[in-house]
Amino acid sequence: MNVAVSYDEEGNILTLFDPEALSTDAGFFTYVPAPGEEHRVLDLPAELEATPILELPNLLRVNRWGQLPRLERRRLPARPVAEPSANIDPRRRSGTLGEVAD
């Protein structure tokens, strides 16, 4: 399945739609990307074809490296960043790891 995607220089998806939905027997629409956007029709990974189209921009990004851009899953943070524990010496809360503030 192909999807039409507009994305920014970092690969964030700004617009995503089914390009076949823009044409009928009566005619067709075209999409003109805004300045700074790139627009392509890309293959949707097969495992995501059953995913509702409105969820896809949150799950995907455009990998711009290589000969042709392609859709790929967004990388999620490895783990959430936790607030410092109350048990940590407050002098160690600033600076780099291993430094002790005076």
C-alpha positions as CSV (number, residue, x, y, z in Angstrom):
1,M,0.0,0.0,0.0
2,N,1.3,3.5,-0.8
3,V,0.7,6.6,1.3
4,A,1.4,10.2,0.4
5,V,3.6,11.8,3.0
6,S,4.8,15.3,3.6
7,Y,7.7,15.6,6.1
8,D,10.2,18.1,7.5
9,E,14.0,18.0,7.3
10,E,14.1,15.8,10.4
11,G,11.8,13.2,8.9
12,N,8.8,14.1,11.1
13,I,5.5,13.4,9.3
14,L,3.4,16.5,8.8
15,T,0.7,15.2,6.5
16,L,-0.1,11.6,5.6
17,F,-3.0,10.4,3.4
18,D,-4.1,7.8,0.9
19,P,-3.2,9.3,-2.5
20,E,-6.0,7.2,-4.2
21,A,-8.6,9.0,-2.1
22,L,-7.8,12.2,-3.9
23,S,-9.1,11.0,-7.3
24,T,-12.5,10.2,-8.6
25,D,-14.0,9.7,-12.1
26,A,-14.9,13.4,-12.0
27,G,-11.3,14.5,-11.5
28,F,-8.5,14.7,-9.0
29,F,-6.9,16.9,-6.4
30,T,-3.2,17.6,-6.0
31,Y,-1.3,18.4,-2.8
32,V,1.2,21.2,-2.8
33,P,3.6,21.0,0.2
34,A,4.4,24.1,2.2
35,P,7.8,25.7,2.1
36,G,10.4,23.6,3.9
37,E,8.4,20.4,3.4
38,E,9.2,17.5,1.1
39,H,6.4,15.3,-0.3
40,R,6.6,11.7,-1.6
41,V,4.5,8.7,-2.2
42,L,6.1,5.9,-0.1
43,D,5.4,2.2,0.6
44,L,3.7,1.6,3.9
45,P,5.3,-1.3,5.8
46,A,3.1,-4.4,5.3
47,E,2.7,-5.0,9.1
48,L,1.1,-1.5,9.4
49,E,-1.5,-1.8,6.6
50,A,-4.3,-2.6,9.1
51,T,-3.4,0.3,11.4
52,P,-5.9,3.2,11.2
53,I,-4.4,5.9,9.0
54,L,-4.8,8.6,11.7
55,E,-2.4,6.6,14.0
56,L,0.4,6.3,11.4
57,P,2.1,9.7,11.8
58,N,2.6,9.0,15.5
59,L,4.1,5.6,14.8
60,L,6.3,6.4,11.8
61,R,8.9,8.8,10.5
62,V,10.7,9.3,7.2
63,N,14.2,8.0,7.0
64,R,15.8,10.5,4.5
65,W,19.2,8.8,4.3
66,G,20.1,6.6,1.4
67,Q,19.1,6.8,-2.3
68,L,15.3,7.0,-1.6
69,P,13.4,8.1,1.5
70,R,11.5,5.3,3.3
71,L,9.0,5.0,6.1
72,E,10.3,3.5,9.4
73,R,9.0,3.1,12.9
74,R,9.7,5.9,15.3
75,R,12.3,5.1,17.9
76,L,10.9,5.4,21.4
77,P,13.0,6.5,24.3
78,A,14.8,3.5,25.8
79,R,13.3,4.3,29.2
80,P,11.6,7.3,30.8
81,V,13.9,9.8,32.5
82,A,13.3,9.6,36.2
83,E,13.5,12.5,38.7
84,P,16.5,12.2,41.1
85,S,15.7,10.1,44.2
86,A,15.4,11.8,47.5
87,N,18.1,9.4,48.7
88,I,20.7,10.9,46.5
89,D,23.2,13.3,48.0
90,P,21.9,16.8,46.8
91,R,25.5,17.9,46.2
92,R,25.6,15.3,43.3
93,R,22.4,16.5,41.6
94,S,24.2,19.1,39.5
95,G,27.3,18.9,37.3
96,T,28.5,15.8,35.6
97,L,28.5,12.3,37.0
98,G,31.2,11.8,39.5
99,E,31.5,15.5,40.4
100,V,30.6,16.7,43.8
101,A,29.5,20.3,44.2
102,D,31.2,22.3,46.9
